[in-house]
Amino acid sequence: MVMSLVFGGHSLVSAAEKNIAMEEVFPNEQVEQIIQQARERPIYNDKDEYGHFSLDTTRSFGQYPSRKGVILVTEDKYKGLIPTGHAAIMWSSNTVVESLSGGVTTGANDWNTSKNTCYAVGVSGTTEAQDRNVADWCYKQIGKPYNLNYLNVSTRSKFYCSQLVWAGFKDNYNINLNTSEFGDAIHPIELVNNSITYTIYRK
């Protein structure tokens, strides 16, 4: 059980307590197993405007996309966020929408150079136009705080990174990108190691 202190209606959880909570929700050994599976997935050419995509037999790591609505995932560790993972969605060729410790915000669309590891994935059940709509929906959440309760994915008043991306597809098109590997919680790497997504690029 994670204990928290409450001052003025705000719950303050220590860094140590947050780490315990994260490890309980996302056990390290289980996360590493899913990461290894994600690294072995095939690379596909990105979809066309109608949602059709094909296996890429020419490039072992794919080509970094810039299309609005592509999901980005990194295994890199972020202080104060989900261990060994972070996720975002492309909003433009230069900008991503992501939820960091300060809440939902924008960042640079340069994960192929700024991150040690990077996956770009598409959703197999959508068109390009639908992906753009999801990215716009995520953009409208900017300013909402970070969700430290990784099991509470039903809230729309706050988001953690992979919850934000998941909610965009779930709320708009009833596409569930949660594999239930960690119960209700959604680890970023689940967005890659998923029967509904396909890998476009891997670093």
C-alpha positions as CSV (number, residue, x, y, z in Angstrom):
1,M,0.0,0.0,0.0
2,V,1.4,3.4,-1.0
3,M,1.0,6.1,1.7
4,S,0.6,9.7,0.8
5,L,0.5,13.0,2.7
6,V,-2.3,15.5,2.0
7,F,-1.8,19.2,2.4
8,G,-4.4,21.7,1.3
9,G,-6.3,19.0,-0.7
10,H,-3.2,18.0,-2.7
11,S,-1.7,14.5,-2.3
12,L,2.1,14.5,-2.0
13,V,3.8,11.2,-2.8
14,S,7.6,10.9,-2.2
15,A,9.9,9.8,-5.0
16,A,10.6,6.5,-3.1
17,E,6.9,5.8,-2.8
18,K,6.3,6.5,-6.5
19,N,9.1,4.1,-7.4
20,I,7.6,1.4,-5.3
21,A,4.2,2.0,-6.8
22,M,5.6,1.9,-10.4
23,E,7.5,-1.3,-9.8
24,E,4.3,-2.9,-8.3
25,V,2.3,-1.9,-11.4
26,F,5.0,-2.5,-13.9
27,P,7.3,-5.3,-12.6
28,N,10.8,-4.9,-14.2
29,E,11.2,-8.5,-15.3
30,Q,7.8,-8.4,-17.1
31,V,8.6,-5.1,-18.7
32,E,11.9,-6.5,-20.0
33,Q,10.2,-9.5,-21.5
34,I,7.8,-7.3,-23.5
35,I,10.6,-5.0,-24.6
36,Q,12.5,-8.0,-26.0
37,Q,9.4,-9.0,-27.9
38,A,8.9,-5.5,-29.3
39,R,12.5,-5.5,-30.5
40,E,11.8,-8.6,-32.6
41,R,8.7,-7.4,-34.4
42,P,8.9,-6.9,-38.2
43,I,9.2,-3.5,-39.8
44,Y,6.4,-2.3,-42.1
45,N,6.0,0.4,-44.7
46,D,3.6,3.0,-43.3
47,K,0.0,3.1,-44.3
48,D,-1.5,5.0,-47.2
49,E,-4.4,7.4,-46.8
50,Y,-6.8,4.4,-46.9
51,G,-5.1,2.6,-44.0
52,H,-3.2,0.0,-46.1
53,F,0.3,-1.0,-45.1
54,S,2.8,-3.6,-46.2
55,L,5.9,-5.5,-44.9
56,D,9.1,-3.7,-45.5
57,T,11.8,-6.1,-46.8
58,T,14.4,-3.5,-47.7
59,R,15.1,-1.8,-44.4
60,S,15.8,-3.6,-41.1
61,F,15.0,-0.5,-39.0
62,G,12.5,1.3,-41.2
63,Q,12.3,5.0,-42.0
64,Y,11.4,7.5,-39.4
65,P,8.0,8.9,-40.3
66,S,6.7,12.5,-39.8
67,R,3.0,11.7,-40.3
68,K,0.4,13.2,-37.9
69,G,-1.0,10.6,-35.6
70,V,2.0,8.2,-35.6
71,I,2.7,6.9,-32.1
72,L,6.2,7.2,-30.7
73,V,7.6,5.1,-27.9
74,T,11.0,5.0,-26.2
75,E,12.5,2.6,-23.8
76,D,14.6,5.4,-22.3
77,K,14.0,6.2,-18.6
78,Y,12.4,9.4,-17.6
79,K,12.8,10.7,-14.1
80,G,9.5,10.8,-12.3
81,L,7.6,9.0,-15.1
82,I,7.0,5.4,-16.0
83,P,10.3,3.5,-15.7
84,T,11.9,2.3,-18.9
85,G,9.4,4.0,-21.2
86,H,7.7,7.0,-22.5
87,A,5.1,7.6,-25.3
88,A,3.8,10.4,-27.4
89,I,1.9,11.1,-30.6
90,M,3.0,13.0,-33.6
91,W,1.1,16.3,-34.1
92,S,3.2,17.7,-36.9
93,S,6.5,17.0,-38.6
94,N,8.2,19.1,-35.9
95,T,5.9,18.5,-32.8
96,V,4.7,15.7,-30.6
97,V,2.0,15.8,-27.9
98,E,3.1,14.0,-24.7
99,S,2.4,13.9,-21.0
100,L,5.5,14.6,-18.8
101,S,5.7,15.1,-15.1
102,G,4.3,18.6,-15.5
103,G,1.3,17.3,-17.5
104,V,0.2,17.2,-21.1
105,T,2.4,19.4,-23.3
106,T,4.2,19.5,-26.7
107,G,7.8,18.5,-27.5
108,A,10.1,18.2,-30.4
109,N,9.5,15.5,-33.0
110,D,13.1,14.4,-33.1
111,W,13.0,11.1,-31.2
112,N,15.1,9.4,-33.9
113,T,18.0,11.6,-32.9
114,S,17.3,12.7,-29.3
115,K,16.4,9.3,-27.8
116,N,18.7,6.3,-27.3
117,T,15.8,4.0,-28.3
118,C,12.8,4.8,-30.4
119,Y,9.8,3.0,-32.0
120,A,7.3,4.6,-34.4
121,V,4.1,2.6,-34.7
122,G,0.9,2.9,-36.6
123,V,-2.6,1.6,-35.7
124,S,-3.8,-1.0,-38.2
125,G,-7.5,-0.3,-37.9
126,T,-7.5,3.4,-38.8
127,T,-7.1,5.7,-41.8
128,E,-4.6,8.6,-41.9
129,A,-7.5,11.0,-41.4
130,Q,-8.6,9.2,-38.2
131,D,-5.0,9.2,-36.9
132,R,-4.9,13.0,-37.4
133,N,-8.1,13.3,-35.5
134,V,-6.6,11.4,-32.6
135,A,-3.6,13.6,-32.6
136,D,-5.9,16.7,-32.5
137,W,-7.8,15.2,-29.6
138,C,-4.6,14.7,-27.7
139,Y,-3.5,18.2,-28.5
140,K,-6.8,19.5,-26.9
141,Q,-5.7,17.9,-23.6
142,I,-2.7,20.2,-23.2
143,G,-2.5,21.7,-19.8
144,K,-4.0,18.8,-17.9
145,P,-1.8,17.4,-15.1
146,Y,0.1,14.2,-15.0
147,N,-1.7,11.1,-13.7
148,L,0.3,9.3,-11.1
149,N,-2.3,6.6,-10.6
150,Y,-1.3,4.3,-13.5
151,L,-4.3,1.9,-12.8
152,N,-6.8,4.8,-13.2
153,V,-7.1,5.0,-17.0
154,S,-10.8,6.0,-16.9
155,T,-10.1,9.6,-15.8
156,R,-9.9,12.3,-18.5
157,S,-8.9,15.1,-16.1
158,K,-5.3,14.0,-16.1
159,F,-3.1,11.7,-18.1
160,Y,0.2,9.8,-18.1
161,C,2.0,9.4,-21.4
162,S,0.7,6.0,-22.7
163,Q,-2.8,6.6,-21.2
164,L,-3.1,9.8,-23.3
165,V,-2.4,8.0,-26.5
166,W,-4.6,5.0,-25.6
167,A,-7.5,7.3,-24.6
168,G,-7.2,9.2,-27.9
169,F,-7.9,6.0,-29.9
170,K,-10.3,4.5,-27.4
171,D,-12.5,7.5,-27.0
172,N,-12.6,8.5,-30.7
173,Y,-12.7,5.1,-32.5
174,N,-13.2,2.5,-29.7
175,I,-9.8,1.0,-30.5
176,N,-8.3,-0.5,-27.4
177,L,-4.5,-0.4,-27.4
178,N,-4.2,-1.9,-23.9
179,T,-2.9,-5.5,-24.0
180,S,-3.9,-6.0,-20.4
181,E,-0.4,-7.2,-19.7
182,F,-0.4,-5.0,-16.6
183,G,-4.1,-5.1,-15.9
184,D,-5.8,-1.8,-16.5
185,A,-2.4,0.0,-16.5
186,I,-0.8,0.8,-19.9
187,H,2.9,0.6,-20.2
188,P,4.4,2.5,-23.2
189,I,5.9,-0.6,-24.7
190,E,2.5,-2.2,-24.9
191,L,1.7,0.3,-27.6
192,V,4.5,-1.4,-29.7
193,N,4.1,-5.0,-28.7
194,N,0.4,-5.1,-29.7
195,S,-1.7,-7.0,-32.2
196,I,-3.4,-3.8,-33.3
197,T,-0.2,-1.8,-34.1
198,Y,2.6,-2.3,-36.6
199,T,6.2,-1.0,-36.3
200,I,7.3,1.5,-38.9
201,Y,10.7,2.5,-37.4
202,R,12.9,1.1,-34.7
203,K,16.1,2.5,-33.3
